[in-house]
Amino acid sequence: MPPSAQLLAFLDIGGGEMMAIFLVVLLLFGGKKMPELARGLGKSIREFKKVTSGVEDQIKQAIDEVPEVVTKPVRQALAPISPVALPPPAATPPSLSHTPPPATPPPAIPPEPTP
């Protein structure tokens, strides 16, 4: 869709309404001022499009920069951390069956003397 059609669709202006606007402008400003007004309107529309595309570019750039802004501090914080060195494995694996030491019987309690 051409830009002029997009503008008309946005403003919801039909062909008859455009003719009425054209006639009012022609009556107000005359035939000599019409080309000058059309040039001014064209420049204004171009400037508006340029500004809106610049704003869109800035928004897209800001969205693209967010991951870098977030990940850079994380990388800097993790840089001084070094991996933990694990102790070397034992030469012989520990035994899986553990036998408890032999139990010692409790000391015998002497019988009480009877009176």
Buried (B, 14 or more C-beta within 10 A) or exposed (E): EEEEEEEBEEEEEEEEEEEEEEEEBEEEEEEEEEEEEEEEEEEEEEEEEEEEEEEEEEEEEEEEEEEEEEEEEEEEEEEEEEEEEEEEEEEEEEEEEEEEEEEEEEEEEEEEEEE
